[in-house]
Amino acid sequence: MTLYPKMIMDALATVTYAGTKKNLVESGMVADTPSINGMKVKVVLLFPRDTDPFLKSTVKAAEAAIKYHYQQLAANSEKPTADIEVEIETEFKSKPRPEIEKLLPGVKNIIAVSSGKGGVGKSTVSANLAISLARLGYKVGLLDTDIFGPSMPKMFNCEDARPYAVNIDGRDLIEPIEQYGVKLLSIGFFVNPDTATLWRGGMATNALKQLIADANWGELDYFILDTPPGTSDIHLTLLQTLSITGAVIVSTPQQVALADARKGIDMYRNDKVNVPILGLVENMAWFTPAELPENKYYIFGKEGCKQLAEEMGLPLLAQIPLVQSICESGDAGAPAATKVDTMTGQAFLNLAQAVVTVVNRRNKELPKTKIVGMKS
């Protein structure tokens, strides 16, 4: 039985590519006319990128479909048949992702904002720190790395924004949203905000890698990572993907929060990680009512984070008061740092200036952080 190109194309037309929900022929993924040499068939499939999550399954399905189609036709043929050999090569529309060591060449400093537990205002600090750095004249990017509970789209008043792709040097990259002078990306731009993200760890980390490596971050002085609470796969992925300049630890003065903050500090100080701790931020340091701006009520304890910083030999970068307007402004999509003439706006501006100082000192005194090995 003789093989011919239409037979192969008919077989490929039975394979659906999950990325488009169309078959391989309709999706324009068959790069050229199938090559046939006796009983050997060679097909070249064109995928959007080398990190395509459906690549392996699609290649296997295409190979199986060609063999099955041939067997069906051979069964109805009176001529002798031989086994068919199928070779499938893959090519990519977009250039391959750079090696990890060459990611984000235009980014000078990467700052991880972390906390040992949730509810201490880490995202609020991240958002306001990024905006304050931009106000100081720096080029700033902010990545919401909390895949399961993204909050930045709401805090930046851009929940309806939908990032688009741009082609840069042969690669299709996600263009970050720009708001308040900050380049911003979050998984929240790509999922339904009212639906829970039910992903296994591997799916979450792959999505995070795309937001880092397949985005057009360009030239940045500071790249802020708003990390999820605790220590998890997300943190390990960040450490294995990026050379993090340093970490800022956020905590309230409360003893329960401080206990978890110690764990966050220990994670970065681990011998296999060795990410410098730039300092601590005491959030909700005291409560100040709007009608009594001079009054301070220490409802979560007094200066607990300051004491922890002294104990650990770390700088206390800022003490941020608990003011009703901070919560309201975040919910309204206009973070406190957008209003420098307020007490909280000035507090976050002071934090940004402190971060610049400790980062400059760190860069003079310490070598570049090494990326954590995959087998660590």
C-alpha positions as CSV (number, residue, x, y, z in Angstrom):
1,M,0.0,0.0,0.0
2,T,1.4,3.4,-1.0
3,L,1.5,6.4,1.3
4,Y,0.6,9.8,0.0
5,P,0.4,13.3,1.7
6,K,-3.4,13.6,1.6
7,M,-3.6,10.4,3.7
8,I,-1.4,11.9,6.4
9,M,-3.2,15.3,6.3
10,D,-6.6,13.5,6.7
11,A,-5.2,11.7,9.8
12,L,-3.9,15.0,11.3
13,A,-7.3,16.5,10.7
14,T,-8.7,14.1,13.3
15,V,-6.4,15.5,16.0
16,T,-7.7,18.4,18.1
17,Y,-5.1,20.9,19.5
18,A,-6.3,21.9,22.9
19,G,-4.9,25.4,22.5
20,T,-7.3,26.4,19.8
21,K,-10.0,23.6,20.1
22,K,-9.5,23.0,16.4
23,N,-7.8,20.2,14.5
24,L,-4.1,20.5,13.6
25,V,-4.8,21.4,9.9
26,E,-7.4,24.0,10.7
27,S,-5.0,25.5,13.4
28,G,-2.3,25.9,10.7
29,M,0.1,23.8,12.7
30,V,1.3,21.5,9.9
31,A,4.4,23.5,8.8
32,D,4.8,21.9,5.4
33,T,3.6,19.0,3.2
34,P,4.4,15.7,5.0
35,S,7.5,14.1,3.8
36,I,7.2,10.5,2.7
37,N,10.1,8.1,1.9
38,G,8.8,4.6,1.4
39,M,7.1,3.6,4.7
40,K,8.7,6.5,6.6
41,V,6.6,9.6,7.3
42,K,8.0,12.9,8.6
43,V,5.7,15.7,9.8
44,V,6.7,19.1,11.1
45,L,4.2,20.6,13.6
46,L,4.4,24.3,14.4
47,F,3.6,25.3,18.0
48,P,3.2,28.8,19.5
49,R,6.2,28.4,21.8
50,D,8.5,25.8,23.2
51,T,6.8,26.0,26.6
52,D,3.4,25.0,25.1
53,P,1.7,22.8,27.8
54,F,-0.1,20.7,25.1
55,L,3.1,20.0,23.1
56,K,3.9,16.4,24.2
57,S,0.3,15.2,24.2
58,T,-0.4,16.7,20.8
59,V,2.7,15.1,19.3
60,K,1.7,11.7,20.7
61,A,-1.8,12.1,19.4
62,A,-0.6,13.0,15.9
63,E,1.7,10.0,15.7
64,A,-1.1,7.7,16.9
65,A,-3.6,9.1,14.5
66,I,-1.3,8.6,11.5
67,K,-0.6,5.0,12.4
68,Y,-4.3,4.3,13.1
69,H,-5.5,5.9,9.9
70,Y,-2.9,3.9,7.9
71,Q,-4.0,0.7,9.6
72,Q,-7.6,1.3,8.8
73,L,-6.9,1.9,5.1
74,A,-4.5,-1.1,5.0
75,A,-7.2,-3.4,6.5
76,N,-9.3,-2.6,3.4
77,S,-6.5,-3.0,1.0
78,E,-5.8,-6.2,-0.9
79,K,-2.1,-5.3,-1.4
80,P,0.5,-6.5,1.1
81,T,1.3,-3.9,3.8
82,A,4.4,-3.1,5.9
83,D,4.8,-1.3,9.2
84,I,4.8,2.5,9.0
85,E,7.4,4.7,10.7
86,V,6.3,8.1,11.9
87,E,8.7,11.0,12.8
88,I,7.3,14.2,14.1
89,E,9.5,17.3,14.5
90,T,8.4,20.5,16.3
91,E,9.1,24.1,15.4
92,F,7.9,27.2,17.2
93,K,6.5,30.5,16.1
94,S,8.1,32.3,19.1
95,K,11.8,32.0,19.9
96,P,12.5,29.7,22.9
97,R,12.6,31.2,26.3
98,P,16.1,32.3,27.4
99,E,18.0,30.3,29.9
100,I,17.2,31.1,33.6
101,E,20.5,32.9,34.1
102,K,19.6,35.2,31.2
103,L,16.1,36.1,32.2
104,L,15.2,39.8,32.8
105,P,18.5,41.3,31.6
106,G,17.2,44.8,32.0
107,V,16.1,44.4,35.7
108,K,18.6,45.8,38.2
109,N,17.1,44.9,41.6
110,I,14.5,42.2,42.5
111,I,12.8,42.7,45.9
112,A,10.7,39.9,47.4
113,V,8.1,41.3,49.9
114,S,7.2,38.4,52.2
115,S,5.4,37.5,55.4
116,G,5.2,34.4,57.5
117,K,1.4,34.5,57.6
118,G,-1.5,36.1,55.9
119,G,-3.4,39.1,57.0
120,V,-0.5,41.3,57.9
121,G,-0.9,43.7,55.0
122,K,2.0,42.4,52.8
123,S,0.1,43.2,49.5
124,T,-0.7,46.6,50.8
125,V,3.0,47.2,51.5
126,S,4.0,45.8,48.1
127,A,1.6,48.0,46.2
128,N,2.5,51.2,48.1
129,L,6.2,50.5,48.0
130,A,6.1,50.1,44.2
131,I,4.1,53.3,43.7
132,S,6.4,55.2,46.1
133,L,9.5,54.0,44.3
134,A,7.9,55.2,41.0
135,R,7.2,58.6,42.6
136,L,10.9,58.8,43.5
137,G,11.6,58.6,39.8
138,Y,12.6,54.9,39.5
139,K,11.4,52.4,36.8
140,V,9.3,49.9,38.7
141,G,7.6,46.6,38.0
142,L,5.3,44.7,40.3
143,L,4.4,41.0,40.0
144,D,1.6,39.6,42.0
145,T,2.9,36.1,42.6
146,D,-0.1,35.0,44.7
147,I,-1.6,32.6,42.1
148,F,-4.5,31.5,44.3
149,G,-5.4,34.9,45.8
150,P,-4.4,37.7,43.5
151,S,-5.2,41.2,44.8
152,M,-3.2,43.7,42.8
153,P,-5.8,44.2,39.9
154,K,-8.3,45.5,42.5
155,M,-5.8,47.5,44.5
156,F,-4.6,49.2,41.3
157,N,-8.1,49.8,40.0
158,C,-7.6,47.8,36.8
159,E,-9.6,44.6,37.3
160,D,-11.0,44.8,33.8
161,A,-7.6,45.2,32.1
162,R,-6.5,42.4,29.8
163,P,-2.8,42.3,28.9
164,Y,-2.1,41.7,25.2
165,A,0.9,40.1,23.5
166,V,3.7,41.9,21.7
167,N,6.4,40.5,19.6
168,I,9.9,41.4,20.8
169,D,12.9,40.0,18.9
170,G,10.9,37.1,17.7
171,R,9.2,36.2,21.0
172,D,5.6,36.7,21.8
173,L,5.6,38.4,25.2
174,I,2.8,39.6,27.6
175,E,2.7,43.4,27.9
176,P,2.3,44.4,31.5
177,I,-0.5,46.8,32.5
178,E,0.8,50.3,33.5
179,Q,-0.9,52.1,36.4
180,Y,0.4,54.8,38.8
181,G,3.8,54.6,37.0
182,V,4.2,50.9,37.8
183,K,4.3,48.0,35.3
184,L,2.0,45.3,36.7
185,L,1.1,41.7,36.1
186,S,-1.1,39.3,38.0
187,I,-2.8,36.0,37.3
188,G,-5.9,38.0,38.3
189,F,-5.9,39.5,34.8
190,F,-6.4,36.1,33.2
191,V,-8.9,34.3,35.5
192,N,-12.5,35.0,36.6
193,P,-12.2,37.0,39.8
194,D,-15.4,35.4,41.2
195,T,-14.1,31.8,40.6
196,A,-11.7,29.8,42.8
197,T,-8.5,28.9,41.0
198,L,-8.4,25.1,41.5
199,W,-4.9,24.3,40.2
200,R,-2.3,21.8,41.2
201,G,1.1,23.0,42.2
202,G,2.7,22.4,38.8
203,M,0.0,24.4,37.0
204,A,0.5,27.3,39.4
205,T,4.3,27.4,39.1
206,N,4.1,27.1,35.3
207,A,1.7,30.1,35.2
208,L,4.1,32.0,37.5
209,K,7.1,31.3,35.3
210,Q,5.2,32.6,32.3
211,L,4.4,35.9,34.1
212,I,8.1,36.2,34.8
213,A,9.8,34.9,31.7
214,D,7.3,35.5,29.0
215,A,6.5,39.2,29.8
216,N,7.9,42.4,28.4
217,W,9.3,43.8,31.7
218,G,12.0,45.8,29.9
219,E,14.3,48.1,31.8
220,L,13.5,48.3,35.6
221,D,15.3,49.7,38.5
222,Y,13.2,47.7,41.0
223,F,11.1,44.6,40.4
224,I,8.8,44.0,43.4
225,L,7.5,40.5,44.0
226,D,4.3,40.4,46.1
227,T,4.7,36.8,47.5
228,P,1.9,34.7,49.0
229,P,1.9,34.0,52.8
230,G,4.1,31.4,54.3
231,T,6.7,29.2,52.5
232,S,5.4,27.2,49.5
233,D,6.0,26.0,46.0
234,I,5.6,29.5,44.8
235,H,8.5,30.8,46.9
236,L,10.7,27.9,45.7
237,T,9.9,28.6,42.1
238,L,10.9,32.3,42.6
239,L,14.1,31.3,44.2
240,Q,14.9,28.8,41.4
241,T,14.0,31.3,38.6
242,L,15.3,34.7,39.8
243,S,18.4,36.1,41.4
244,I,16.6,38.0,44.2
245,T,18.5,41.0,45.5
246,G,16.9,40.9,48.9
247,A,13.7,40.3,50.9
248,V,11.6,42.7,52.9
249,I,9.7,41.0,55.7
250,V,6.3,42.4,56.7
251,S,4.7,41.7,60.1
252,T,2.4,43.2,62.7
253,P,3.6,43.8,66.2
254,Q,1.5,40.8,67.4
255,Q,3.5,37.9,68.8
256,V,1.7,35.3,66.6
257,A,2.6,37.2,63.5
258,L,6.2,37.7,64.7
259,A,6.6,33.9,65.2
260,D,5.7,33.4,61.6
261,A,7.9,36.2,60.5
262,R,10.8,34.4,62.0
263,K,10.0,31.4,59.7
264,G,10.0,33.8,56.7
265,I,13.4,35.2,57.7
266,D,14.7,31.6,58.2
267,M,13.6,30.6,54.7
268,Y,15.7,33.3,53.0
269,R,18.6,32.8,55.3
270,N,18.7,29.1,54.7
271,D,22.1,27.8,53.6
272,K,20.7,26.7,50.2
273,V,19.0,30.0,49.6
274,N,21.1,32.9,51.0
275,V,18.9,35.8,50.0
276,P,19.8,38.9,52.1
277,I,17.1,40.2,54.4
278,L,16.9,44.0,53.6
279,G,14.9,44.7,56.7
280,L,11.5,44.5,58.4
281,V,8.3,46.5,58.0
282,E,6.1,46.8,61.0
283,N,2.6,47.2,59.6
284,M,-0.4,48.2,61.7
285,A,2.1,49.4,64.2
286,W,-0.6,51.5,66.0
287,F,-4.1,52.7,65.4
288,T,-4.7,56.4,64.8
289,P,-8.3,57.6,64.4
290,A,-8.8,60.2,61.7
291,E,-10.4,62.6,64.2
292,L,-7.5,62.3,66.6
293,P,-4.4,62.2,64.3
294,E,-1.9,62.7,67.2
295,N,-3.2,59.7,69.2
296,K,-1.7,56.2,69.0
297,Y,-3.4,53.0,70.2
298,Y,-1.3,49.9,70.2
299,I,-4.0,47.4,69.6
300,F,-1.7,44.6,68.3
301,G,1.1,45.2,70.8
302,K,3.8,47.8,70.9
303,E,7.0,47.7,68.8
304,G,7.1,43.9,68.6
305,C,8.5,44.0,65.0
306,K,11.1,46.7,66.1
307,Q,12.3,44.3,68.9
308,L,12.5,41.4,66.4
309,A,14.6,43.5,64.0
310,E,17.0,44.4,66.9
311,E,17.2,40.8,67.9
312,M,17.9,39.6,64.4
313,G,20.4,42.5,63.7
314,L,18.2,43.8,60.8
315,P,17.0,47.3,59.9
316,L,13.5,48.3,60.8
317,L,12.6,50.0,57.5
318,A,9.3,51.5,58.5
319,Q,6.4,51.5,61.0
320,I,3.1,51.9,59.1
321,P,0.1,53.0,61.2
322,L,-3.3,51.4,61.0
323,V,-5.4,54.1,59.5
324,Q,-8.9,53.5,58.1
325,S,-8.0,55.3,54.9
326,I,-5.3,52.7,54.0
327,C,-7.9,50.0,53.7
328,E,-10.4,52.2,52.0
329,S,-7.9,53.5,49.4
330,G,-6.7,50.0,48.6
331,D,-10.3,48.7,48.1
332,A,-11.0,51.8,46.0
333,G,-8.0,51.1,43.7
334,A,-6.1,54.2,44.8
335,P,-3.4,53.1,47.3
336,A,-2.3,55.5,50.0
337,A,1.0,56.1,48.3
338,T,-0.8,58.0,45.5
339,K,-1.4,60.8,48.0
340,V,1.9,62.0,49.3
341,D,0.4,64.8,51.4
342,T,-1.2,62.4,53.8
343,M,0.4,60.8,56.9
344,T,0.2,57.3,55.3
345,G,1.4,58.5,51.9
346,Q,4.5,60.0,53.6
347,A,5.1,56.8,55.6
348,F,5.2,54.7,52.4
349,L,7.5,57.3,50.7
350,N,9.8,57.0,53.7
351,L,9.7,53.2,53.3
352,A,10.7,53.5,49.7
353,Q,13.6,55.8,50.5
354,A,14.8,53.3,53.2
355,V,14.6,50.4,50.7
356,V,16.7,52.4,48.2
357,T,19.3,53.0,50.9
358,V,19.6,49.4,52.1
359,V,19.6,48.0,48.5
360,N,22.5,50.3,47.5
361,R,24.4,49.3,50.6
362,R,23.6,45.6,50.0
363,N,24.9,45.9,46.4
364,K,28.2,47.5,47.5
365,E,28.9,45.0,50.2
366,L,27.5,41.6,48.9
367,P,27.8,39.7,45.7
368,K,24.8,39.0,43.4
369,T,22.5,36.3,44.8
370,K,22.8,32.9,43.3
371,I,19.7,31.2,41.8
372,V,18.8,28.2,43.9
373,G,19.6,24.9,42.1
374,M,16.7,22.7,41.0
375,K,18.0,19.8,43.1
376,S,18.4,21.8,46.2
